[in-house]
Amino acid sequence: MGLKRNLLKGVVQWNSGGSWVSEGEDDYHPDREYLAKIKQFELGNISLS
């Protein structure tokens, strides 16, 4: 769609309202082991880290 990250983030948060995901986003750090496993699936150009 060509949305910049901040605009996309605002759209998602506006549609879903407050949640533990949006409230804890800045402190969340995904498990590197799980990210490595997901990347093995070759799902295309997905930035997970």
KOLVEX-62323 format. One line per field, with one value per residue: residue in three letters; residue number from 1; x, y, z of N, C-alpha, C, O, CB in turn. Coordinates in pm, 1 decimal. Glycine has a CB too. Example, Ala and Ser with C-alpha at 12.3 -4.5 7.8 and 13.67 -1.06 7.14 Angstrom:
residu: (Ala, Ser) $
num: (1, 2) $
nX: (1319.0, 1285.0) $
nY: (-569.0, -225.0) $
nZ: (780.0, 708.0) $
caX: (1230.0, 1367.0) $
caY: (-450.0, -106.0) $
caZ: (780.0, 714.0) $
cX: (1320.0, 1290.0) $
cY: (-330.0, 3.0) $
cZ: (780.0, 787.0) $
oX: (1423.6, 1340.9) $
oY: (-331.9, 113.8) $
oZ: (846.5, 803.9) $
cbX: (1130.8, 1408.4) $
cbY: (-447.3, -59.8) $
cbZ: (904.6, 572.5) $
//
This chain:
residu: (Met, Gly, Leu, Lys, Arg, Asn, Leu, Leu, Lys, Gly, Val, Val, Gln, Trp, Asn, Ser, Gly, Gly, Ser, Trp, Val, Ser, Glu, Gly, Glu, Asp, Asp, Tyr, His, Pro, Asp, Arg, Glu, Tyr, Leu, Ala, Lys, Ile, Lys, Gln, Phe, Glu, Leu, Gly, Asn, Ile, Ser, Leu, Ser) $
num: (1, 2, 3, 4, 5, 6, 7, 8, 9, 10, 11, 12, 13, 14, 15, 16, 17, 18, 19, 20, 21, 22, 23, 24, 25, 26, 27, 28, 29, 30, 31, 32, 33, 34, 35, 36, 37, 38, 39, 40, 41, 42, 43, 44, 45, 46, 47, 48, 49) $
nX: (82.4, 209.7, 226.4, 385.4, 577.6, 505.5, 254.3, 108.4, 119.9, -31.5, -282.8, -346.0, -350.7, -555.0, -772.8, -783.2, -778.1, -667.8, -432.4, -249.6, -50.4, -4.2, 47.7, 274.9, 463.2, 708.5, 876.5, 893.8, 1069.2, 1135.0, 1184.7, 1491.9, 1556.6, 1311.0, 1258.9, 1462.7, 1381.7, 1137.5, 1226.6, 1340.1, 1133.1, 1109.3, 930.7, 919.3, 990.2, 1007.9, 1041.1, 1150.4, 1309.2) $
nY: (-120.5, 113.4, 257.2, 439.8, 323.8, 444.5, 556.5, 329.8, 190.2, 364.2, 341.3, 69.8, 63.8, 247.7, 114.4, -115.1, -35.2, 18.7, -215.5, -494.9, -544.4, -306.6, -132.5, -239.9, -244.9, -103.8, -216.3, -479.9, -767.8, -994.9, -1350.8, -1462.5, -1718.1, -1823.9, -1643.0, -1710.5, -1969.1, -1914.8, -1766.1, -1965.9, -2072.6, -1938.0, -1721.8, -1512.1, -1165.6, -1068.7, -868.8, -951.6, -887.7) $
nZ: (0.0, 39.4, 274.0, 528.0, 808.9, 1062.1, 1004.7, 930.6, 1172.7, 1333.4, 1207.4, 1253.2, 1536.3, 1583.6, 1478.3, 1635.9, 1897.3, 2238.6, 2365.7, 2510.2, 2333.8, 2179.1, 2388.0, 2507.2, 2312.5, 2272.0, 2460.1, 2397.6, 2299.0, 2060.5, 2073.7, 1972.6, 1881.9, 1794.7, 1587.0, 1408.3, 1337.9, 1209.4, 990.8, 839.2, 694.7, 459.1, 367.3, 196.5, 146.7, 437.3, 714.5, 1018.8, 1228.5) $
caX: (0.0, 295.2, 215.6, 505.2, 560.8, 432.1, 114.3, 49.4, 105.0, -145.7, -405.4, -373.3, -388.2, -684.3, -874.7, -792.0, -783.2, -558.1, -414.5, -117.4, 45.9, 32.5, 100.8, 405.0, 541.4, 844.3, 955.6, 888.1, 1183.5, 1102.8, 1283.4, 1575.8, 1549.1, 1187.4, 1276.1, 1546.8, 1299.1, 1039.9, 1297.9, 1367.8, 1017.5, 1121.9, 798.6, 933.4, 1065.4, 943.1, 1137.8, 1107.1, 1401.7) $
caY: (0.0, 230.1, 330.8, 442.4, 244.7, 517.6, 569.9, 196.5, 163.9, 443.2, 283.2, -55.6, 95.6, 315.7, 13.0, -218.1, 24.9, -14.5, -356.5, -522.0, -540.3, -168.9, -67.1, -295.2, -259.0, -49.6, -300.5, -618.5, -818.6, -1132.9, -1454.6, -1477.5, -1856.8, -1835.9, -1567.3, -1790.4, -2078.8, -1858.2, -1727.8, -2086.9, -2104.5, -1864.2, -1665.0, -1395.1, -1053.3, -1027.6, -822.8, -993.5, -847.9) $
caZ: (0.0, 41.2, 399.2, 611.0, 931.0, 1166.4, 964.2, 940.6, 1315.9, 1379.4, 1152.3, 1324.8, 1673.8, 1582.6, 1451.0, 1739.0, 2030.0, 2329.3, 2396.1, 2566.4, 2223.5, 2148.5, 2507.8, 2541.6, 2189.5, 2283.9, 2549.8, 2352.8, 2223.5, 2023.0, 2098.4, 1852.2, 1836.6, 1717.1, 1463.1, 1319.6, 1286.4, 1116.6, 869.2, 762.6, 612.5, 332.9, 338.6, 111.3, 201.2, 561.5, 813.7, 1151.9, 1333.2) $
cX: (85.4, 283.9, 348.6, 473.7, 478.2, 284.6, 43.0, 24.2, -16.2, -278.0, -443.3, -418.5, -523.7, -795.7, -891.0, -804.1, -664.8, -551.0, -276.1, -11.3, 90.3, 92.9, 240.6, 500.0, 686.3, 935.3, 964.0, 1011.5, 1154.8, 1218.9, 1360.6, 1570.1, 1424.2, 1197.4, 1358.1, 1466.6, 1198.7, 1106.8, 1329.8, 1252.7, 1018.7, 988.0, 804.9, 1011.9, 995.1, 1052.3, 1086.8, 1201.3, 1443.2) $
cY: (124.9, 312.6, 327.8, 373.3, 317.5, 532.4, 435.3, 159.6, 238.5, 387.3, 156.4, -25.7, 164.2, 213.4, -86.1, -162.5, -16.7, -164.4, -376.1, -515.8, -397.4, -98.0, -116.5, -305.4, -213.7, -136.5, -446.0, -653.5, -964.0, -1227.9, -1480.9, -1619.1, -1878.6, -1760.4, -1646.3, -1905.5, -2029.3, -1821.5, -1847.9, -2125.2, -2033.8, -1808.1, -1542.3, -1287.7, -997.9, -988.3, -856.0, -950.6, -704.5) $
cZ: (0.0, 168.7, 473.5, 742.5, 1037.2, 1132.3, 975.1, 1086.6, 1371.3, 1331.7, 1228.7, 1467.5, 1680.2, 1563.8, 1563.9, 1880.1, 2114.3, 2355.5, 2455.8, 2457.3, 2197.8, 2269.0, 2544.0, 2423.5, 2204.2, 2370.9, 2504.4, 2270.0, 2189.4, 2049.9, 1969.3, 1796.1, 1750.8, 1585.3, 1361.8, 1258.2, 1184.1, 984.3, 781.4, 670.0, 477.3, 286.9, 247.9, 182.6, 324.9, 661.4, 952.5, 1262.6, 1316.6) $
oX: (37.4, 328.0, 415.3, 357.9, 388.9, 199.1, -70.1, -80.6, -94.5, -375.5, -559.6, -515.7, -599.9, -901.2, -1001.0, -837.3, -571.9, -653.8, -193.7, 104.7, 210.2, 180.1, 317.5, 605.7, 777.0, 1057.5, 1033.8, 1052.3, 1150.5, 1335.6, 1301.2, 1578.0, 1430.8, 1149.6, 1325.9, 1482.0, 1176.7, 1049.5, 1345.0, 1272.5, 938.1, 938.4, 703.3, 1092.5, 930.5, 1143.9, 990.4, 1174.0, 1521.6) $
oY: (232.4, 427.5, 224.5, 364.9, 257.1, 522.0, 428.4, 104.3, 182.0, 385.7, 137.8, -84.8, 140.7, 224.3, -136.7, -236.3, -80.7, -231.2, -284.7, -485.3, -369.6, -12.6, -42.6, -367.8, -279.6, -131.3, -526.3, -577.5, -1048.5, -1188.5, -1517.5, -1637.6, -1943.8, -1808.6, -1648.1, -1935.7, -2094.9, -1843.5, -1832.6, -2202.4, -2066.0, -1843.4, -1476.3, -1317.7, -893.3, -1065.9, -795.5, -975.8, -653.4) $
oZ: (-36.2, 171.1, 480.0, 783.2, 1096.7, 1220.2, 1023.3, 1120.0, 1447.6, 1406.9, 1264.6, 1514.6, 1773.9, 1626.3, 1586.3, 1972.8, 2065.1, 2366.1, 2452.8, 2485.0, 2195.0, 2253.3, 2605.5, 2433.6, 2153.3, 2357.2, 2566.2, 2182.1, 2278.9, 2048.7, 1867.9, 1674.6, 1646.6, 1482.6, 1243.0, 1139.9, 1082.3, 877.6, 660.2, 576.2, 390.0, 179.8, 226.1, 270.7, 318.7, 688.5, 999.3, 1380.0, 1396.5) $
cbX: (-93.0, 263.9, 103.6, 554.8, 696.7, 493.7, 104.3, 140.7, 232.9, -132.0, -388.0, -247.6, -282.4, -689.5, -841.3, -672.3, -911.7, -573.8, -433.7, -114.9, -14.7, -88.6, 7.2, 387.3, 476.3, 838.7, 897.6, 760.5, 1317.8, 1064.0, 1215.9, 1720.8, 1548.6, 1068.4, 1343.2, 1668.9, 1226.2, 972.1, 1425.7, 1397.5, 892.1, 1180.1, 729.6, 797.0, 1082.8, 851.8, 1163.9, 1091.8, 1523.0) $
cbY: (0.9, 315.5, 272.5, 588.2, 208.8, 655.5, 624.5, 92.0, 205.0, 585.6, 252.1, -146.9, 183.8, 423.2, -60.8, -306.7, -12.5, 60.6, -444.3, -659.6, -601.1, -92.4, -89.6, -429.7, -180.9, 90.8, -294.9, -643.4, -804.1, -1139.7, -1584.8, -1440.9, -1953.0, -1784.2, -1432.6, -1845.1, -2148.8, -1734.4, -1655.1, -2201.3, -2069.2, -1954.5, -1628.3, -1342.0, -942.9, -1142.2, -671.0, -1141.4, -937.1) $
cbZ: (120.0, -75.6, 487.0, 634.8, 988.2, 1187.6, 820.1, 874.3, 1392.3, 1333.2, 1001.8, 1326.0, 1738.4, 1471.0, 1325.2, 1731.4, 2100.0, 2461.0, 2269.3, 2635.9, 2095.6, 2099.3, 2624.7, 2602.1, 2079.3, 2341.2, 2688.2, 2271.4, 2304.4, 1875.8, 2150.6, 1884.0, 1957.3, 1797.9, 1491.5, 1396.1, 1400.5, 1178.4, 904.6, 856.5, 686.3, 224.4, 468.1, 69.2, 95.0, 619.1, 800.0, 1155.5, 1333.9) $
//
